[in-house]
Amino acid sequence: MKILFTGGGTAGHVTPNIALIEKFRQDNWDCIYIGSNGGIEREIVASLNIPYYAIASGKLRRYFDWQNFVDPIFILWGMLQSLMICLRERPGCVFSKGGFVAVPVVFAAWICRIPVVCHESDVTPGLANKLCFPFARKICLNFQETRQYLPKGFVDSGKATVTGTPIRKSLQEGNADRGKAFLGIDSSEPIILVFGGSLGAQAINQQVRNTLTSLQDKYVIVHVVGAGNIDEAHSLNPRYIQKEFLLDEFGDVLAAADLVVARSGANTIYELLATRKPHILIPLSARASRGDQLENARAFTEAGYSRMIKEEDLGDELFLGEIDRAYRDRSSIASRLAEFEIRDSVLMISDIVIEIAGGKMT
């Protein structure tokens, strides 16, 4: 039996697929991937040595842009490419993690009568997934709160189910000593890990550097800055360690950190909750997005699991104060995080996919 995976645009639309692919390959299933030509998914999936098909894709926007007149052509071409791939490969099921590259793939699978399972990470569904949901046999949700944003029929029929997000094995098996060795840290000083998602975050990067003198007096800062954002002026500073990105090492580095400062993408939050890591969320401003990160951060701050600084409120005094308070309260925060129910999402979702594909584990 063969499973076709799709999803891309940011790492959050790809890394949960990696966790599932590892599981299916372990159980001798064939896996293939459809993504975009220049997206981050191509780079991430390359390490798995599975067939990767690149298709044309376009973004669907809620606002006026001249590109809106061109992108439907790319989407149509991507659907035709996906049709050819589906007819040639004949997968038993398509698993879609979302992102706009997934839309033509899901449409093509529906035309070919190949069952589709979609996964929504955010509290409120994105436009791409909203378009895909009517064509899906099953919808997997990260959070219980998402049910209220779905059509009532999806919930009543059992089409939507809460599974959580698949967590990579490397994250679950993170080791603090390995993380410190990778970073070249041989002291017991507190470590603050800062990252802004797979595409980086300029506002966070700038805020860290504005307050670096004060931060490094108390902490070792590990800063994942995004591609091309290394500040060479600090490249030899042993208390400020910069990385463009982290792949397999991320689980170990996360395990070594005492506190995390991050964006509030749904997968980021779920990984922090799953690893019981005290954290401060700085959601992408609603002015620069559809507001999903703000809603994610607000929901988990109100539940007592997270602390939040709005990007528009960022300032040196507030930033330093929140880090000091969160570090001081890290034990009580960790106790609260221990109350969050973590599902075996890989097993739950793989069982759903297998049932829908009509196959059995070998």
N, C-alpha and C positions, 0 to 999 in steps of 0.2 A: 504494500500500500504506500501511496505517496501523498505527502502534505505540501501544499504550496503556501508559503508565507509572504506577506507583503506589509509594507509600512515604512515610512521614512520622513525625512525633512529635518528631524532632530533626533538625538540619541534616545530620547524618551519613547519614540515610535519604533525603535529598533531593539534596544537591549532586552525587553521582555521576550521578544521573539527568540533571541539568542538562548535564553534559559530553556525555552520550549524545544528548540532545535536540538540542544544538547540531550534533552530527555528522549526525544523521538529517535535520534541517531543511536543512542545507547540501547534502545529496544529494537534496533534494526529496521527502522522505517526510513524510506527515502525522503529527503527534504530538498526543496528548491525554493528560490527566492526571486520575487519580482520587485525591483526598486527603480529609482531614477538613475540617470547616467552620471550626474555630478553630485548626488546627495551623499550625506555622511553614511547612509546605510551601506553603500558600496564598499567603503573602507572598512567598516566594522564587520560585515559579513565575509569579507575576503579571507579572514583568518580561519574560517570554518571549512573552507575547501568544499563548498557545495555549489551546484549550478546556480549562477546569478544571471538573470535576464534584466537588461536595462530597457525601460520604455520611456516614451515621451510623457510628460506630465505638465499640468498647468495649475495655477492657484485660482481658487474661487473666492472672490472678495465681496465684502458687504458694502463697499464704498466705490465711488467712481475712480477708474484708472484706465488709461488708454490700453493697458495690457489686457483688460477684460475682453477686448475685441479679438485678441490673438489667442489667448489661452484656451478657449473652447476648441480651437482647431487641434492644439496639442493634446487635449483631453480625448478628443475623438480618435486621433491617431494612436494614442496610448491604449484606447479600448480595442482598436483593431489589432494592435500588436499583442495585447493580452489574450484576445480571442484565439489567435494563432498559437500562442504558447499553451493555453488551456486545452485546445484540441490536440496538440502534439503530445503533451505530457499527461493529460488525463488524470489529474490528482483526485484523490478521494474526498478531499476537503480543502477549502481555502481558509486560512486564519489571517485576519486583517487586524493590524495594530493601529490603523488610522494614518492620518497624514494624507495630503492630496494625491500622492502617487497611488494610494490604495483605491481611490474611487473608480478609475477605469478597470482595475483588476476585478473588483467586486461586481461591477456591471457585467463584465465579460463572463465571469463564473456563473452568474444568474442565467445568462443567455444559454450557456452550455449545460445548465441544470446540475452544476456542481455546488454542493451545499457550502454555505459560508458561515463562519463564526467570527463575530466582531468583538473587539475589546475596547472599552472606553476607560481611560485612566482618570480624567478630570471629574470634578464634582458636577460640572455642567458640560454636556457633550459639545464637541466642536462641530463645525459645519460639515466637514468631510464625513465624519461618522453619522451625522444626522441624515446625510444623503444615502449612506450605505445601509443603515438599519432596516429599512423596509425590505431589503433583499437578503437579509441574514436569517439563518435558521435559529441562531442563538446569539444573545448579546451578553458578554461577560463584563461586569462592572467592578471597578476598583473599590468604590465606596457605596455604602447603603444609601447615603444622601442623594445619589444620582437618580434613584427611582422616581423621585418627584418631578424630574425634568423629562421623563419619557412619556410617550403616549400611553394612556391608561390601558389600552389593549395589550401592549407589550408586557406590562407587569402582570395583569390579570391572567394572561395566557401562559405565564411561566417562561416566556421567551427571554426575559432578562433575569439574570442571576448574579449574585455578588460572589466573586471569586478572589478578589484582591489582584495584585500584580505579580507575575512570575519574577522571582528573584534569582539572579545569576548565582551559580554555585560558588564562584570565586568571592562573591560578596558575603555569602553565608559562612564561608570558611576563612574569612579574613583573620590575619594574625598580626598583632601589634608589634611583636619583635621583628617580623619580616618587614613590616611597614617602616619601622625606624631604620632598619639596615638599608632599605632601598633609598630612603631619604638622606642617609648619612648622619642621622641623629643618634648620639650615644649618651645623651643626658636624660634625666628624669623630669626635665622641665615641661610644663604644660604645653600642649600642641593645639593650635587653632587651625582647622582646615577650612579654607574659603574656596568656593567654586560657584560659577555662574551658569552651569549647564554646558552642554556640548558646544554651544556657539559663543561661550564667554559672556561677560556682562561688564560693559564699560563703566557704568555707574559704580558698581561694587569695586571694580579694579581701582578706580580713582580714589574712592573713599578709603580703601586699605592703604594706599600709598600716601594719602594725605595724613594719616594717623600712624604711619609705620614707626616713627621714632618712639611714640608712647607705647605702642603695642609690643614692640620687641624688647622693651624693658621688662615685661612680665611673661611674654609668651614666645614660643617659636611659631612663626607663621608659615604655613604651607598653602601656597596660593596657586590654584589652577586658573590660569589667566585666559585660556583660549588661544587658538592659532594666531601667531604673529604678534602677540601682545606681551612678550617678555620685555621687561625693562632692564636693559643692559647695565644701567647705572647701579643696579642692585644685584648683579649676577654673582658676585663673590661674597655676598652677605650671608653668613652661616645661620642667621636667625630669621632670614626671609628667603624661603625656598620656593622658586617659581617653576611651574611645569605648564607647558601648553595644554596638555591633556593627560589623562590617566586611563589606561585600558585594563589589562589584567591585574595591574598593581593597585587598582582603586580599592578593592576590598581590604587589603593589608593596610593601606594608608588611612582608610576610614577607621579601621580598628585601632590604629595608633593615636587617633585624634581624641582629645578630651572634649572638644566643642566644635561644632560645625556652623559655618555661616554660608547660606546657599539661597538660590532662587527657589521658588515654590511650585515647580512643575510637579504634577501628581506622582510621577514615578520617583522623583527625588524624595518627596515627602514619605512615600511608602517605604523606600529603602532605609530612610532614617528611622522610621518607626519600627521597622523589622529588626534593625540592628540596635535598637534602644539607645540611640545616640542623641544626647542633648544638642539642641540646635536653635539657631535664629534664622527666620525666613525673611528674605527681602524680595517680595513679589515684583515682577515686571509691572510697571505702571499701566493702568487701564488706558491711558492715552496712547500707549505703544502696543496694545494688544486688545483682545476681546474681553479681558478682565478675568480670565480663568485662573491665573496664578493668584490674583487677589482673593478670589472666592475660595480657592484651596487653602490659602494661608489663614484667612479669617475663620474658616470652619474648624481648623485644627488648633488655632489659638484659643477659640472659644471653648473647645473641648478640653483644653488644658494640656495638650501634648506639645504645642509649639509656642515660640515667641516670635513676634513679628515687628519689623520696622518697615513702614511704607517708604518706597523709593523717594517720593517727593519730600519726605521728612528727614532724609539723611543729612547728617551734619556731624562734625567731629565729636562734640560733646555727647550727643545722643548715642552715636555708634560705640564710642569707648565705654560709656556707662552701661549700655545693654550687654556688651561682651563681658564686662567685669561682673555684672549681676548674674548673668547666665552661668558663668564659670563658678561663681560662688555657690549658686543654687543647683549645681549639676547633679548632685546626689538625689535631691528631692525630685528633680525633673526626670531622672532615670527611673525612679520609683513609679512615677506617673506613667511613663512610657511602657513600663512592664505590664500595665493593665490593658494595653491595646491588644486586641485579638489578632494574631497573625495566622492566616490560613495557609495551607499547603497549596498555593495557587498553581504551581506547576502540575501537581497531580490532579487537581480539580479540573483545570482547563484541558489537560491531555485526555482525561476521561471523557469530557464533553466532545472533544474533537473525534476521538475514536468511535464513540457511539454514533455520532452523526455521519462519520465516514463509513460506518457499517463494518469496521474492521475489528480485529482483536490483537492485543499485544502478543508478540511472539517471545 
